[in-house]
Amino acid sequence: MAFFSKLNERLFKSSSKLQEGIDAIIDDGGVEEPNESGIPSARGGGDASDSADPEDSGTAVPTHDSTGSPTRTGLSDSGPETAPGGSGKGFLSRLIGRRGDGAVIRRKLDDEMLESLEELLITGDMGVETAMRVTANLAEGRVGRRFSTDEIKRLLAEEVARIMEPVARPLPIQNRRPQVVLVVGVNGAGKTTTIGKLASQLREAGKSVMIAAGDTFRAAAVEQLQVWGERAGVPVLTAREGADPAGLAFDSHAKAEEAGADLLMVDTAGRLQNRADLMEELAKIVRVLRKRDPDAPHNTLLVLDATTGQNALLQVEEFRKLADVSGLIMTKLDGTAKGGVLVSLADRFGLPIHAIGVGEGIHDLQPFDPEEFAAALMGLGA
């Protein structure tokens, strides 16, 4: 199954919530008209041609080398930007079908309808400012015209993709050994699993990777990284429980440099409830790494849990105070109706979004594609 198909299906909680809301908004004051636009209606069970990719691309986080040329970590050369094809009735064809009578309900776009759309986007965790921006852009030049559910969904998807396009950037791969990637985030966000997936995918792409298990106060985090390391053939450097994480980071950098590793991924603790200790711990890790490389860490990735909704914005604010966050990875989009928070994050902070996760499998962490995400969020085909 292609990643877009997974994304579309697993964002069902968010997309169905938005679709049902848009249906209700259009029905409230809409009138039935002949469907002359060629755009299928969102109701009915007809014969839509939308379908998923015939096979999974198997592609992981895209990267850029030091020359700026795109490279891609993963199992194949085909990425998620490949246009979906195929045929047959699947999840999307059930979701988007023509009315049997060839008619469609349309409603005039006015202030009342715009206010309802804005409220709907806010309930989808898009945030007040972002929801206002999306609906204002949608209204420009269109007030007074009549639109169907599908037309509104497609217009909303276009506006969401426009906001997110500037932040869809690959993880940069630099011409240095080792490139130090510091990974931060609260406990439970999927940080440890994300490190394991990234390390495995990078190794499959031909990169040599080492992992420093820097959350030395949580034995479970170390054990989980060791499992991923064995699975991927990636060394995991550890210290005794409760040891100084900065000391482990220093020693790990020395070993990675000696081994000629391309990347060193450093896990960290995520105890935001004890912010002062965490701040000092992260600051110390950075200080000791810079004794070995004045430019380290070269990337600081913040892993966020989509199920936390608007709380993700607070986490970004806090971790930007603690560390020089260079990019985001969003996990657990398959378990929430709050997918709109990613739009709010992009709109508010403008930080690069390197990848998103919609499951536990290694290929359920994939490059962030704004058009695919926007289409899936609105319950559309690619």
N, C-alpha and C positions, 0 to 999 in steps of 0.2 A: 504494500500500500504506500503510495507517495506521501511525503511529509505534508503537502498541502491538504491531502484528503484527511490525514490524521488531525491536522490543525483545525480544519473545518468541522470535523466530527467532534473533536474534544473541546472546542470552544462552543459547543452546543448550548451550554448553560447561559453564556453571554449572548450568543447570537439569537437564541430562541426568545430570550427576554426582550431584546431589542425588536425582533421581528413582530412578536405579539403586540408590543406597544405601538409600533408603527401601523400595524393592521388596524388597531383600535382607533388611532388618531385619524387615519384616512377614512375609516368607516363612519366616524362621527362627523357628519356634515358632508360626506362625499356623495357623489352621484355616479350611477353606472353609465358607462359610455362604451362605444365600440373601441376595441383594442387596435388602434391604427399605428401605434409606435413601434411594433415589432418586438417589444420587450415583454417577456412572459409575465403573467400575473403571479403573485406569491401564493394565491389560493388555488385550490383544485388539485387534482392528481394526474394531470395530463402527461404529455410526452416530452418533457424538457430534455435537451441533449447534453446538459452539463454532466460531467463525469470526472472521476479522479484520474491521476496519473496511472499508467498501466503498471508501473513498478516503482519501488522506493529508490530514490536517488542515492541513498547511502552517504550523503554528503554532510560533513560536519562544519565547524566554524570556519568561514572563509578568512583568509589572512592576506596581508600584503607583505612582500619582501622589501628589503631596504631600497630597491630601485623604484618602488611604487607599483611594480607589476603585480597583478592579483595572482595569488596562489590559493589553493583550497585544500584543507585537511579533510580526508575522508577516504572512502573506498572506491570511488569512481570519479570520473571527470565531469559527469553531468551534475549540475547544481539545481537548486530549487527555482532558478530563474528560467529553466526550460519550460516552455508553454505546456500546460497540461493537455492531454489528448485522450483518445479512447472513446468508447461509446457505451451505451447501455444505461439502465436505470440503477442508480445508487442513491446514497444519502442526499446528494445535491438535487437529483432529479425528483426525489420525493419532496424536497424542500421548496423547489422552484418549479411550478407547473403552470400551464395555461388553463384558464377557465374553459370548461367544456363548451360554453355558449359563445366564446370569442369576445366576451365583454370584460371590461375592467372598471373598477371603482376608482374615481379620481376626486381629489379635493383641492379647492383653491388654496394656494399658499398665502396666508395672511398672518397678522400678529398673533392671533389666538393659536393657530397651528404651530407657528415658530416657538411660542412659549411652551406648548405641549412637547415638542421635540426636544427642546432644551431640558425640560424636567426629566424626560425619558433618559437622555444621555447622562444626566447627573446621577440617576438611580443606577446606571450601568458603571458607576465609579469613574466617570471621565473627569469629574471635578467641575466646579462652577465656571471658572474662567475659561477652561478649555471648551466646555459645552457651549458657552456663549460665543466663543470664537468660531466654532464649527458651524453653528446655526446662522451666525451673521454672514459668514462666507457663502453658505448655501443660499441665503436669501438674496444675495447681490444679483440684481438684474432678473430675478425670478418671481418677485412678489406679484400676486394677481393671476399667475398662471396655475393651471390645474395639473396635479401630479398623482400618479398611482403609487402603491406601496413599493413596487420594484424600482420605480424611478427615484423615489426618495432614498431608498436604501443605496442605490448606486451613486447618487449624488453625495450622500453621507460618506460612503466608502472613499470616494475621490478626495473629499476634504480631509478625512483621517489620514489617508496615504500621503497627502501633501504636507501635513504636519510632521509625519514620521520619516519622510524621505531623507531629510538632512542628517538624521541620527543613525541611519542604517549603515554602519561602517564595520568593516572587518577588523578582527584583532590583528594589529600590525606585528609582523615578524621582522626582527631587526638583524643586522649583520654583526652580531656580537655573541660571544660565548662566555658564560651563559647569559641568556636574556632572563631577567628575574621578573616573574609575574607574582605579585602579592595578591592574595584572594581574601576579601573581607566580607562580612555579613553576619547577621544574628544567627545564633544557633537555631536549627530547624528550618532554615531557608533553603536547604539543599546544597549548601556550599561544598561539603565534602564529596558528595556524589558528582557535582559539577566538575570539580577538580579531576576526579577519576575519569569522567567521560572525556574531558578535554585532553588529558594526558594520553588516553588510549587512542583518540582520534588523531592527535598530532603524531604519535608514533606510527600509526598506520600510514600517515602521509610522509613518512621518512625522516621525521625529526627525532633526535635523541632527547629524552625527557627524564628529569628526576623530580621527585616530590619530597618536600620537607613537611613532615607532620607536625606543624607548629602549634596545634591546639593541644598542648601537652597535658592539660588538666582534664581532658575528656578521653578516657581510654577507648570509648566506643568510636570516637572520630578517628583515632589512630588505627584501630582494627579495621574500620571500614576502608580507609585508604590502603591498608596493606592488602585487603581483598582485591581492590581495584588494581593495585600494582601487580599482583600475581596474575590477574586476568589479562592485563595489558603488556606484561613483560617490562614494567617500568619500576626502577628502584625507588623504594620509599625509605627515607632517612628518618630515624626516630630517636628519641631520647627517653630517659626514664620518666615515669609519670610525675608531673609537677615540676619538671626541670625548666630552666629559663628558656623561653621560646627564642629570644634574641641570640642566645648562645648556639642553639640548634641552627638558626638561620645562618649564622656566621660559619659554622662548621660545614653546613650543607653547601654553601657557596664555594668553599674551598674544594670540597669533593667534586662538585659539578664542574668547576674549572679544571681540576686535575683530569677528570674523565673526558673533557671536551664536549660536555653536553650542550645541546642547543638551547634548551630552556630548563629553568629551575622554577617550579611552582611551589609557592610557600603558603600553606594553610595557616589560618590565624584563629584565635578565639573570638567569640561574638557575644560577650556579656555586656550588652548595652545598659543593663540595669545597674552596672557598676562602672559608669562611664569614665570616671577619673582613672581607675586602674587600667582600663582598656586603652585609654588615650596614651598613658605612659608606656604600656606594653608595645603598642604599635609604633610609637615614636622611638623606642629603644631598638626595635627590630630594624627600622629604617636607618638609624644611626650606625648600627654595627654593620649592616650591609654596605653602607657607603664608605666604611673603612676599607672594604675590599674593592668596591666599584663606586666612584663618586656619583654616578648617574642612576644607581639602583634605588628603589625598584623601577624597572622600565615600564611596567604596566601595573596599575592597581585596579582590580576588578571587584565590583560590588555585586554580590548575588542577592537577588530579591525574590521573595515568595509572593506570587500573584494573589494568593488567598487573603493576604493582609489588607488588600484594597488600598484606600487612601493612606493607610499607615506606612506604605512603602515610600511615600513622599517624605515623611518624617525621618525615615531611616536614611534616605539619601542626604538630607540636610545634616543629620548627626555624623554620618561617616565622612562627609566632605570636611567636617571640622577636625576629624581624627586623622584622616589620610587624604592624599591627593588622588581622589578617585578619577580614573581615566576612562572607565567604561562600565556598562551594566550588562548583567545577564539575568533574565527573568525566568523563574522556574514555576512549575505547578499550574500552568495555564489550563490544564485539563481538569482541575478540581475546583473551579470557581466560576461564578457569574460576574466576576469583577474584572474582566479582561480590559475594560476601558481604562483602567489605571495606567496601562502602558502608554496610552495616548497622552494622558495627563503628565506623566513623567517626561515624555519627549517634549511636550509643549513648554513645560516649566523650567527644565534644567538644560535641555539640549545636549546631554551627555550621549556619547555613542552607545548604541544598543548592539552588542556583538552577536548575541544568540538568545533563543528562547527555548524553553523546555515544555513538552506536553506529555511526559510519561517517564517511566523508569528505564526504558531501553537505551542503549548507547546511542542509537540514531534518533532518539526522541529529543536530543539537543541539537538544534540546527541553526544555521545562519538566519538572522532576522531579515525578512523580506517585507517591506511596508505595504506593498500592494496585496500580497497574499494575506497578510494579517488583517488588513482593512476589509478585504472581501470576506474572510472567514468570520470576522467580528459581526458583520452585517448579514451573515448567512447567505452569501452569494457564491457563485462559481468564480474561478480565477479570471 
